[in-house]
Amino acid sequence: MSTKRLYFIDAVRAFAILMMLQGHFIDTLLDVSYRDQNNTAFKIWEYFRGITAPTFFTISGLIFSYLLIRAKQSGSIKTRMHKGLMRGLMLIGIGYLLRVPLFEWLFGKFNSYFLVIDVLQCIGLSLILIVLIYKLTFKKTLYFSVLMFLLGITIFTTEPLYRYLELPEVPVVFSNYLSKANGSIFTIIPWFGYVAFGAFISTLFYRYVERPKFKMTIVSGFFIFGIALIFGSSELLMKFYYAFDIVLFKDVAYYNYLFTRLGNVLILFSLFYLLETYIKQPLILRIGQKTLSIYVIHFIIIYGSFTGIGLHQIIGKTLLPWQAIVGAIIFLSVVCFISFHYAKTNVFVYNKLQLFWDKIKKYTR
């Protein structure tokens, strides 16, 4: 079985995190008078910004599952699953920590807004779910592959059923993972659907990546299925509606952002994998390997984590388009520089968490 490193994954992660940074910067600081849906440049920017989160979730599911499956072959599966659970918990913890209004708490002001769910908590819980599902299907990778594909299809197809979900009787700390009623930006459904599809794709790479014609086959497959999802998935859903008279299919077809965005992601994968030789540059790969620290640093600078003082509070939505573009370039450069030279690596953080966990187990025996 393959132990080949997939460099295009780091390139896709680099693209996704940089798109996220510029998207957050411009969306947070661009003057509202320039958010014109009739402006072609703004519509293009908005469309590509919409691809960012689906790409990030899908690539996270792909790389994590790929490493998990490889670990089974190498005999280090228990270690990998343990690290996966720790990483998931760490991401959830950091996600909450970034929204802690420390100064407000010091002055006795408390509210539950810091419990809203964002990207990190959603990815963290997704990784934990993948570990649990993989453990259930451990004997046969094919079972894992089929189950993740079916989960992705089911989550996307049933989206109208939970689109406006409210859970007033459920404690906020739990309901925020399923409902946006209290301000959550991301929820585990539908976003785990992208992670599930990424996990499914990882099984294809693991099983076939060493075959001579695999690269052109998967590149072509990504592109063809991507185009089909973008331009044909709504029509197919409507055919299902007419054939089976199930209103759910029509509801999905009329607001079909999940399947179309997955199509965008597949086309991105096809381009990045096709050009892997040319984009396998040290800087790009390094950015792709530092996504967590880059995300944390950018969040602190823009939204003022802990202090409540960030670019959002200082500048607000006041920038002209050219100022926003130039500012975004500078912002990306500064955040990457800080991440490269001053932030600790993910391995360092994992090791510290492991030491902390070992101490807890030692004193609770």
VOPAGU-2260 file (C-alpha; in pm, 1 decimal, decimal comma):
REM VOPAGU-2260
SITE   aa  ch    i         X         Y         Z
SITE  MET   A    0       0,0       0,0       0,0
SITE  SER   A    1     104,0     357,1     -62,9
SITE  THR   A    2     305,6     575,8     169,1
SITE  LYS   A    3     332,4     850,3     -88,1
SITE  ARG   A    4     309,4    1207,7      37,7
SITE  LEU   A    5      39,2    1410,7    -133,2
SITE  TYR   A    6     198,1    1753,5    -169,9
SITE  PHE   A    7    -104,4    1901,5    -342,8
SITE  ILE   A    8    -292,4    1874,0     -12,7
SITE  ASP   A    9     -62,4    2127,6     153,2
SITE  ALA   A   10     -99,7    2353,8    -150,7
SITE  VAL   A   11    -479,1    2335,9    -127,4
SITE  ARG   A   12    -462,4    2408,4     246,2
SITE  ALA   A   13    -238,4    2708,0     176,5
SITE  PHE   A   14    -483,7    2837,1     -82,9
SITE  ALA   A   15    -778,6    2787,3     152,4
SITE  ILE   A   16    -619,6    2962,2     451,4
SITE  LEU   A   17    -500,5    3259,0     241,8
SITE  MET   A   18    -845,8    3292,3      86,3
SITE  MET   A   19    -994,6    3281,8     434,2
SITE  LEU   A   20    -760,0    3555,7     556,3
SITE  GLN   A   21    -827,1    3794,8     270,3
SITE  GLY   A   22   -1198,1    3714,2     283,0
SITE  HIS   A   23   -1224,8    3796,4     652,4
SITE  PHE   A   24   -1013,7    4112,0     612,8
SITE  ILE   A   25   -1212,1    4255,6     321,8
SITE  ASP   A   26   -1552,3    4148,1     454,1
SITE  THR   A   27   -1477,7    4301,4     794,5
SITE  LEU   A   28   -1329,2    4630,4     676,0
SITE  LEU   A   29   -1469,9    4715,8     330,2
SITE  ASP   A   30   -1713,5    5008,1     333,0
SITE  VAL   A   31   -2071,6    4881,2     299,3
SITE  SER   A   32   -2141,7    5118,1       8,8
SITE  TYR   A   33   -1907,9    4911,2    -212,1
SITE  ARG   A   34   -2084,1    4578,7    -148,1
SITE  ASP   A   35   -2275,8    4603,4    -472,2
SITE  GLN   A   36   -2422,6    4281,1    -611,2
SITE  ASN   A   37   -2433,8    4444,7    -953,0
SITE  ASN   A   38   -2057,7    4498,5    -947,6
SITE  THR   A   39   -1883,6    4217,0   -1137,5
SITE  ALA   A   40   -1560,3    4237,1    -937,5
SITE  PHE   A   41   -1745,8    4216,1    -606,2
SITE  LYS   A   42   -1959,6    3923,9    -726,3
SITE  ILE   A   43   -1648,5    3730,4    -838,2
SITE  TRP   A   44   -1476,1    3798,3    -504,8
SITE  GLU   A   45   -1787,7    3692,9    -313,7
SITE  TYR   A   46   -1822,4    3372,5    -517,5
SITE  PHE   A   47   -1463,8    3264,5    -460,4
SITE  ARG   A   48   -1490,6    3355,8     -94,8
SITE  GLY   A   49   -1780,6    3113,0     -73,1
SITE  ILE   A   50   -1553,8    2830,3    -187,8
SITE  THR   A   51   -1310,7    2876,2     100,2
SITE  ALA   A   52   -1491,1    2700,0     386,3
SITE  PRO   A   53   -1603,4    2397,9     177,7
SITE  THR   A   54   -1244,4    2358,2      57,1
SITE  PHE   A   55   -1106,4    2380,0     409,7
SITE  PHE   A   56   -1348,3    2122,7     550,5
SITE  THR   A   57   -1306,6    1881,4     259,4
SITE  ILE   A   58    -927,0    1894,2     261,7
SITE  SER   A   59    -927,1    1847,9     640,4
SITE  GLY   A   60   -1129,1    1529,7     604,7
SITE  LEU   A   61    -903,4    1409,4     322,7
SITE  ILE   A   62    -566,7    1454,8     494,3
SITE  PHE   A   63    -679,1    1335,4     837,1
SITE  SER   A   64    -844,5    1020,2     701,9
SITE  TYR   A   65    -553,5     949,0     466,0
SITE  LEU   A   66    -308,6     956,3     757,4
SITE  LEU   A   67    -546,0     746,5     966,8
SITE  ILE   A   68    -572,1     474,3     702,9
SITE  ARG   A   69    -196,0     474,5     646,3
SITE  ALA   A   70    -139,8     437,2    1019,3
SITE  LYS   A   71    -340,7     114,2    1015,6
SITE  GLN   A   72    -107,3     -28,7     750,9
SITE  SER   A   73     206,1      78,4     940,4
SITE  GLY   A   74      79,9     -56,6    1273,8
SITE  SER   A   75      59,2     282,3    1448,4
SITE  ILE   A   76    -317,8     316,5    1435,9
SITE  LYS   A   77    -368,9     344,7    1813,9
SITE  THR   A   78    -121,5     631,5    1833,4
SITE  ARG   A   79    -277,4     804,3    1533,8
SITE  MET   A   80    -630,6     770,9    1671,0
SITE  HIS   A   81    -518,8     901,2    2010,4
SITE  LYS   A   82    -348,7    1198,4    1842,4
SITE  GLY   A   83    -660,3    1255,9    1636,2
SITE  LEU   A   84    -880,9    1270,9    1942,7
SITE  MET   A   85    -635,1    1504,0    2116,1
SITE  ARG   A   86    -617,9    1726,2    1810,4
SITE  GLY   A   87    -994,9    1741,3    1786,9
SITE  LEU   A   88   -1025,2    1841,2    2151,2
SITE  MET   A   89    -746,6    2095,5    2110,0
SITE  LEU   A   90    -921,4    2260,1    1813,8
SITE  ILE   A   91   -1247,7    2277,2    2006,5
SITE  GLY   A   92   -1068,4    2430,8    2305,0
SITE  ILE   A   93    -884,8    2689,7    2092,6
SITE  GLY   A   94   -1208,8    2775,4    1913,2
SITE  TYR   A   95   -1375,9    2862,0    2242,1
SITE  LEU   A   96   -1066,9    3036,1    2377,9
SITE  LEU   A   97   -1049,5    3275,5    2083,0
SITE  ARG   A   98   -1393,3    3410,3    2170,5
SITE  VAL   A   99   -1338,3    3450,2    2544,4
SITE  PRO   A  100   -1399,6    3821,9    2628,0
SITE  LEU   A  101   -1130,9    3828,3    2896,6
SITE  PHE   A  102   -1158,0    4196,3    2982,1
SITE  GLU   A  103   -1536,8    4177,2    3008,9
SITE  TRP   A  104   -1507,6    3882,4    3244,8
SITE  LEU   A  105   -1257,8    4069,6    3459,9
SITE  PHE   A  106   -1515,7    4346,0    3500,8
SITE  GLY   A  107   -1795,2    4101,6    3582,5
SITE  LYS   A  108   -1975,7    4106,6    3246,7
SITE  PHE   A  109   -2076,3    3756,8    3135,5
SITE  ASN   A  110   -2280,3    3629,1    2841,6
SITE  SER   A  111   -2302,2    3308,1    2643,5
SITE  TYR   A  112   -2186,9    3445,5    2307,0
SITE  PHE   A  113   -1841,2    3293,6    2345,5
SITE  LEU   A  114   -2012,8    2953,1    2317,6
SITE  VAL   A  115   -2100,4    3009,1    1949,7
SITE  ILE   A  116   -1946,4    2754,3    1715,6
SITE  ASP   A  117   -1697,0    2852,5    1447,3
SITE  VAL   A  118   -1459,7    2672,0    1209,5
SITE  LEU   A  119   -1221,6    2528,2    1470,0
SITE  GLN   A  120   -1486,9    2367,8    1689,4
SITE  CYS   A  121   -1659,6    2225,4    1383,7
SITE  ILE   A  122   -1339,8    2074,3    1242,2
SITE  GLY   A  123   -1237,1    1950,8    1587,1
SITE  LEU   A  124   -1565,1    1766,0    1639,0
SITE  SER   A  125   -1546,5    1634,6    1282,1
SITE  LEU   A  126   -1204,9    1479,2    1347,4
SITE  ILE   A  127   -1337,3    1312,3    1661,7
SITE  LEU   A  128   -1633,1    1174,0    1465,5
SITE  ILE   A  129   -1401,0    1037,7    1195,9
SITE  VAL   A  130   -1193,0     855,8    1459,7
SITE  LEU   A  131   -1507,3     701,5    1611,1
SITE  ILE   A  132   -1647,1     600,2    1271,4
SITE  TYR   A  133   -1312,9     456,3    1162,3
SITE  LYS   A  134   -1296,2     252,9    1482,2
SITE  LEU   A  135   -1641,2     109,8    1407,0
SITE  THR   A  136   -1537,1      15,9    1050,9
SITE  PHE   A  137   -1180,1     -76,4    1139,5
SITE  LYS   A  138   -1183,5    -426,5     991,9
SITE  LYS   A  139   -1259,1    -309,8     638,1
SITE  THR   A  140   -1152,8      22,7     484,7
SITE  LEU   A  141   -1419,5     -29,5     218,1
SITE  TYR   A  142   -1688,9      -2,5     488,3
SITE  PHE   A  143   -1538,6     327,8     602,9
SITE  SER   A  144   -1526,8     454,4     243,5
SITE  VAL   A  145   -1888,3     367,1     163,0
SITE  LEU   A  146   -2018,3     493,9     497,9
SITE  MET   A  147   -1845,9     833,3     462,4
SITE  PHE   A  148   -1981,4     874,1     108,5
SITE  LEU   A  149   -2335,0     790,8     222,3
SITE  LEU   A  150   -2304,3    1024,5     520,6
SITE  GLY   A  151   -2201,8    1310,1     292,0
SITE  ILE   A  152   -2493,1    1245,5      55,3
SITE  THR   A  153   -2742,0    1214,8     341,9
SITE  ILE   A  154   -2627,2    1530,4     523,1
SITE  PHE   A  155   -2644,0    1738,7     204,3
SITE  THR   A  156   -2975,8    1595,6      85,8
SITE  THR   A  157   -3153,0    1648,8     418,3
SITE  GLU   A  158   -3030,0    2008,5     464,0
SITE  PRO   A  159   -3380,8    2164,6     437,7
SITE  LEU   A  160   -3488,6    1959,8     739,6
SITE  TYR   A  161   -3241,2    2132,6     971,2
SITE  ARG   A  162   -3186,2    2461,9     786,5
SITE  TYR   A  163   -3381,2    2662,6    1044,8
SITE  LEU   A  164   -3341,4    2422,2    1334,1
SITE  GLU   A  165   -3397,2    2561,8    1682,7
SITE  LEU   A  166   -3339,7    2368,5    2003,0
SITE  PRO   A  167   -3462,3    2594,7    2285,2
SITE  GLU   A  168   -3485,1    2308,3    2534,8
SITE  VAL   A  169   -3125,4    2193,9    2476,1
SITE  PRO   A  170   -2839,6    2364,3    2667,5
SITE  VAL   A  171   -2672,0    2627,9    2449,5
SITE  VAL   A  172   -2329,4    2464,7    2475,8
SITE  PHE   A  173   -2472,6    2164,9    2286,3
SITE  SER   A  174   -2744,3    2322,2    2070,0
SITE  ASN   A  175   -2492,8    2561,4    1913,1
SITE  TYR   A  176   -2334,1    2266,7    1732,6
SITE  LEU   A  177   -2661,9    2199,6    1551,0
SITE  SER   A  178   -2846,0    2531,1    1539,1
SITE  LYS   A  179   -2755,6    2884,3    1430,8
SITE  ALA   A  180   -3032,0    3033,1    1644,2
SITE  ASN   A  181   -2781,7    3164,1    1901,1
SITE  GLY   A  182   -2528,5    3301,7    1654,3
SITE  SER   A  183   -2313,9    3003,7    1557,4
SITE  ILE   A  184   -2127,3    3069,3    1232,5
SITE  PHE   A  185   -2076,5    2701,2    1148,8
SITE  THR   A  186   -2265,0    2394,0    1268,1
SITE  ILE   A  187   -2163,7    2030,0    1250,2
SITE  ILE   A  188   -2437,8    1973,9     993,5
SITE  PRO   A  189   -2405,8    2038,8     704,2
SITE  TRP   A  190   -2030,7    2102,7     735,3
SITE  PHE   A  191   -1940,9    1752,2     844,7
SITE  GLY   A  192   -2074,6    1651,4     503,6
SITE  TYR   A  193   -1769,1    1809,1     337,0
SITE  VAL   A  194   -1538,2    1635,5     584,7
SITE  ALA   A  195   -1711,6    1306,2     505,5
SITE  PHE   A  196   -1661,0    1353,4     131,6
SITE  GLY   A  197   -1295,6    1438,4     198,2
SITE  ALA   A  198   -1262,3    1114,7     396,8
SITE  PHE   A  199   -1418,2     921,4     108,9
SITE  ILE   A  200   -1170,9    1076,1    -137,9
SITE  SER   A  201    -882,5     979,5      92,0
SITE  THR   A  202    -972,7     612,7      50,4
SITE  LEU   A  203    -941,0     647,7    -327,3
SITE  PHE   A  204    -592,7     793,9    -291,6
SITE  TYR   A  205    -485,4     530,8     -42,9
SITE  ARG   A  206    -601,5     239,5    -256,8
SITE  TYR   A  207    -504,3     357,7    -605,7
SITE  VAL   A  208    -242,2     634,8    -585,4
SITE  GLU   A  209      47,5     407,0    -686,2
SITE  ARG   A  210    -119,8     291,1   -1006,1
SITE  PRO   A  211      39,5     436,3   -1322,0
SITE  LYS   A  212    -266,8     611,2   -1464,7
SITE  PHE   A  213    -422,9     711,5   -1134,0
SITE  LYS   A  214    -323,1    1077,9   -1144,3
SITE  MET   A  215    -482,2    1157,9   -1479,4
SITE  THR   A  216    -784,3     943,9   -1392,3
SITE  ILE   A  217    -851,5    1119,6   -1061,8
SITE  VAL   A  218    -778,2    1464,1   -1207,5
SITE  SER   A  219   -1025,4    1397,3   -1488,4
SITE  GLY   A  220   -1273,9    1251,2   -1241,3
SITE  PHE   A  221   -1250,9    1552,3   -1010,0
SITE  PHE   A  222   -1306,9    1788,7   -1301,5
SITE  ILE   A  223   -1593,8    1598,1   -1462,9
SITE  PHE   A  224   -1780,8    1535,9   -1137,2
SITE  GLY   A  225   -1712,5    1895,8   -1030,7
SITE  ILE   A  226   -1870,2    2034,2   -1348,5
SITE  ALA   A  227   -2158,6    1788,3   -1315,3
SITE  LEU   A  228   -2229,9    1895,5    -957,5
SITE  ILE   A  229   -2217,1    2265,8   -1042,1
SITE  PHE   A  230   -2436,0    2254,6   -1352,0
SITE  GLY   A  231   -2631,6    1930,9   -1319,3
SITE  SER   A  232   -2698,2    1845,7    -955,1
SITE  SER   A  233   -3007,1    2068,6    -925,5
SITE  GLU   A  234   -3157,4    1917,2   -1238,6
SITE  LEU   A  235   -3087,8    1565,6   -1109,8
SITE  LEU   A  236   -3251,2    1645,7    -776,9
SITE  MET   A  237   -3558,7    1773,9    -959,1
SITE  LYS   A  238   -3573,8    1449,5   -1157,2
SITE  PHE   A  239   -3572,2    1260,4    -827,9
SITE  TYR   A  240   -3854,2    1485,3    -709,6
SITE  TYR   A  241   -4066,9    1414,1   -1018,7
SITE  ALA   A  242   -3986,6    1041,9   -1003,6
SITE  PHE   A  243   -4052,7     982,0    -633,3
SITE  ASP   A  244   -4272,3    1283,0    -542,9
SITE  ILE   A  245   -4053,3    1361,8    -240,4
SITE  VAL   A  246   -4065,2    1736,7    -170,5
SITE  LEU   A  247   -3728,9    1723,1       5,1
SITE  PHE   A  248   -3552,3    1679,4    -329,5
SITE  LYS   A  249   -3718,7    1991,8    -467,2
SITE  ASP   A  250   -3629,0    2192,5    -157,6
SITE  VAL   A  251   -3263,9    2093,7    -193,2
SITE  ALA   A  252   -3263,4    2168,4    -566,6
SITE  TYR   A  253   -3401,7    2519,3    -513,2
SITE  TYR   A  254   -3127,2    2605,7    -262,7
SITE  ASN   A  255   -2850,0    2380,6    -384,5
SITE  TYR   A  256   -2539,5    2546,4    -243,1
SITE  LEU   A  257   -2389,8    2235,4     -81,5
SITE  PHE   A  258   -2355,0    2016,0    -390,0
SITE  THR   A  259   -2250,8    2307,0    -612,7
SITE  ARG   A  260   -1981,0    2415,1    -366,9
SITE  LEU   A  261   -1858,4    2056,1    -353,3
SITE  GLY   A  262   -1830,3    2079,3    -731,9
SITE  ASN   A  263   -1613,3    2389,9    -691,4
SITE  VAL   A  264   -1392,9    2203,8    -444,8
SITE  LEU   A  265   -1346,3    1907,6    -680,1
SITE  ILE   A  266   -1240,2    2137,6    -963,7
SITE  LEU   A  267    -988,0    2303,5    -731,5
SITE  PHE   A  268    -854,8    1960,7    -636,0
SITE  SER   A  269    -818,5    1866,6   -1002,5
SITE  LEU   A  270    -619,9    2181,7   -1083,1
SITE  PHE   A  271    -394,1    2162,1    -778,7
SITE  TYR   A  272    -322,4    1791,3    -822,7
SITE  LEU   A  273    -256,7    1836,9   -1195,3
SITE  LEU   A  274     -10,5    2118,8   -1122,5
SITE  GLU   A  275     138,3    1954,8    -812,9
SITE  THR   A  276     490,9    1951,0    -957,4
SITE  TYR   A  277     485,4    2325,9   -1016,1
SITE  ILE   A  278     321,2    2435,3    -690,6
SITE  LYS   A  279     533,2    2212,0    -469,5
SITE  GLN   A  280     727,1    2514,7    -347,8
SITE  PRO   A  281     871,7    2541,9       5,8
SITE  LEU   A  282     681,3    2863,1      87,9
SITE  ILE   A  283     346,4    2724,6     -28,1
SITE  LEU   A  284     396,4    2397,1     155,7
SITE  ARG   A  285     501,4    2579,7     471,1
SITE  ILE   A  286     187,3    2792,9     466,0
SITE  GLY   A  287     -20,0    2476,7     421,7
SITE  GLN   A  288     148,7    2319,9     724,0
SITE  LYS   A  289      92,0    2625,0     947,5
SITE  THR   A  290    -279,9    2674,2     896,0
SITE  LEU   A  291    -371,8    2653,2    1264,0
SITE  SER   A  292    -127,9    2916,5    1384,6
SITE  ILE   A  293    -214,3    3139,7    1086,9
SITE  TYR   A  294    -584,9    3109,5    1168,1
SITE  VAL   A  295    -534,6    3190,7    1536,2
SITE  ILE   A  296    -309,9    3491,8    1467,4
SITE  HIS   A  297    -543,5    3636,8    1204,7
SITE  PHE   A  298    -843,8    3593,9    1436,2
SITE  ILE   A  299    -671,2    3782,3    1717,4
SITE  ILE   A  300    -564,2    4068,7    1489,6
SITE  ILE   A  301    -897,5    4114,7    1312,6
SITE  TYR   A  302   -1152,0    4039,0    1583,9
SITE  GLY   A  303    -954,5    4129,9    1896,2
SITE  SER   A  304    -967,0    3799,9    2083,4
SITE  PHE   A  305    -925,4    3834,5    2463,5
SITE  THR   A  306    -890,7    4214,9    2456,3
SITE  GLY   A  307   -1188,0    4304,2    2239,8
SITE  ILE   A  308    -959,6    4538,0    2043,2
SITE  GLY   A  309    -890,9    4438,2    1683,3
SITE  LEU   A  310    -910,7    4582,9    1333,3
SITE  HIS   A  311   -1285,3    4526,8    1341,8
SITE  GLN   A  312   -1320,3    4759,1    1640,8
SITE  ILE   A  313   -1049,1    5009,6    1540,1
SITE  ILE   A  314   -1119,8    5053,7    1169,0
SITE  GLY   A  315   -1462,0    4901,8    1109,1
SITE  LYS   A  316   -1625,7    4897,0     766,0
SITE  THR   A  317   -1458,6    5212,9     636,0
SITE  LEU   A  318   -1203,2    5110,0     371,7
SITE  LEU   A  319   -1220,4    5194,9       3,3
SITE  PRO   A  320   -1175,1    4899,1    -236,2
SITE  TRP   A  321    -810,9    4979,1    -316,1
SITE  GLN   A  322    -735,5    5024,7      52,6
SITE  ALA   A  323    -898,6    4690,6     132,2
SITE  ILE   A  324    -698,4    4511,1    -139,5
SITE  VAL   A  325    -364,2    4663,3     -38,9
SITE  GLY   A  326    -445,4    4610,0     327,8
SITE  ALA   A  327    -533,3    4244,7     265,6
SITE  ILE   A  328    -196,9    4183,4      96,9
SITE  ILE   A  329     -10,9    4344,6     386,9
SITE  PHE   A  330    -227,1    4156,7     636,5
SITE  LEU   A  331    -154,6    3819,6     474,6
SITE  SER   A  332     218,0    3893,1     472,4
SITE  VAL   A  333     227,0    4001,6     837,5
SITE  VAL   A  334      22,1    3706,0     961,8
SITE  CYS   A  335     237,4    3454,1     772,0
SITE  PHE   A  336     556,6    3620,7     895,2
SITE  ILE   A  337     442,5    3602,5    1258,3
SITE  SER   A  338     333,8    3241,9    1211,7
SITE  PHE   A  339     665,1    3137,4    1054,8
SITE  HIS   A  340     896,7    3310,4    1299,6
SITE  TYR   A  341     716,0    3347,0    1630,0
SITE  ALA   A  342     438,0    3088,1    1660,1
SITE  LYS   A  343     504,2    2743,5    1802,3
SITE  THR   A  344     443,7    2447,0    1574,9
SITE  ASN   A  345     138,7    2225,0    1605,0
SITE  VAL   A  346     367,8    1941,5    1717,9
SITE  PHE   A  347     489,0    2157,9    2007,3
SITE  VAL   A  348     130,6    2227,4    2114,0
SITE  TYR   A  349      32,1    1858,9    2083,8
SITE  ASN   A  350     331,5    1752,4    2293,7
SITE  LYS   A  351     245,1    2002,0    2568,5
SITE  LEU   A  352    -115,2    1883,2    2570,9
SITE  GLN   A  353       0,9    1523,1    2589,5
SITE  LEU   A  354     225,7    1602,9    2888,0
SITE  PHE   A  355     -65,1    1779,9    3056,6
SITE  TRP   A  356    -294,9    1482,2    2991,6
SITE  ASP   A  357     -34,6    1237,2    3123,6
SITE  LYS   A  358      -8,3    1437,7    3446,1
SITE  ILE   A  359    -387,2    1433,8    3487,5
SITE  LYS   A  360    -396,1    1055,4    3445,5
SITE  LYS   A  361    -106,4    1017,7    3691,2
SITE  TYR   A  362    -280,3    1211,1    3969,7
SITE  THR   A  363    -625,9    1059,2    3911,2
SITE  ARG   A  364    -521,4     697,5    3938,5
